């Protein structure tokens, strides 16, 4: 895999962007950003040791996600 893959999730009128930052074996990790931020484009250094896949979610109104 090269670069992150984005999956669009829709619930009612809100579309959220879920980014696959890295594949891996074992349990996946979901990274949530802080308010007024967005998901990182790659795995943050403090999560680099996680052996499983790493996903990141853009909250509603942030990054590539829509707003209500």
Legacy VTK file of the C-alpha trace (Angstrom):
# vtk DataFile Version 3.0
C-alpha trace
ASCII
DATASET POLYDATA
POINTS 68 float
0.000 0.000 0.000
1.291 3.461 -0.832
-0.040 6.398 1.172
-3.215 6.567 3.199
-6.523 5.224 1.885
-9.710 7.122 2.740
-13.069 5.462 3.305
-16.214 7.622 3.393
-18.767 6.778 6.086
-22.254 8.272 5.835
-24.843 8.571 8.596
-27.941 10.603 7.737
-26.547 13.898 6.352
-23.038 13.623 7.819
-20.127 12.160 5.848
-17.037 11.212 7.851
-13.585 10.446 6.462
-11.807 7.394 7.867
-8.143 7.208 6.802
-6.088 3.996 6.792
-2.618 5.236 7.699
-0.906 1.839 7.857
-1.680 -1.838 7.452
-0.498 -4.335 10.026
-1.182 -7.574 11.831
-3.315 -7.791 14.957
-5.695 -5.369 16.589
-6.349 -2.074 14.792
-5.799 1.291 16.470
-8.124 4.264 15.866
-6.448 7.680 16.199
-8.775 10.581 17.092
-7.563 14.145 16.673
-8.201 17.073 19.016
-10.727 19.845 18.425
-9.889 22.272 15.601
-7.399 19.745 14.187
-7.510 17.020 11.540
-6.184 13.500 11.120
-2.459 13.218 10.354
-1.287 12.208 6.882
0.904 9.432 8.283
1.315 7.487 11.523
2.443 9.874 14.296
5.818 9.072 15.879
4.262 8.233 19.255
2.182 5.471 17.587
4.958 4.055 15.387
5.497 1.057 17.684
1.901 -0.168 17.336
2.079 -3.515 15.461
-1.450 -3.503 14.053
-3.172 -1.400 11.443
-3.585 2.303 12.229
-6.689 4.253 11.223
-7.537 7.921 11.793
-10.999 9.519 11.803
-11.729 13.120 10.864
-14.472 14.283 13.213
-17.526 16.085 11.829
-16.567 19.478 10.392
-12.822 18.717 10.496
-10.349 17.635 7.812
-12.022 15.740 4.972
-15.297 15.145 6.888
-18.445 17.128 6.236
-20.455 19.070 8.791
-24.080 18.744 9.783
LINES 1 69
68 0 1 2 3 4 5 6 7 8 9 10 11 12 13 14 15 16 17 18 19 20 21 22 23 24 25 26 27 28 29 30 31 32 33 34 35 36 37 38 39 40 41 42 43 44 45 46 47 48 49 50 51 52 53 54 55 56 57 58 59 60 61 62 63 64 65 66 67
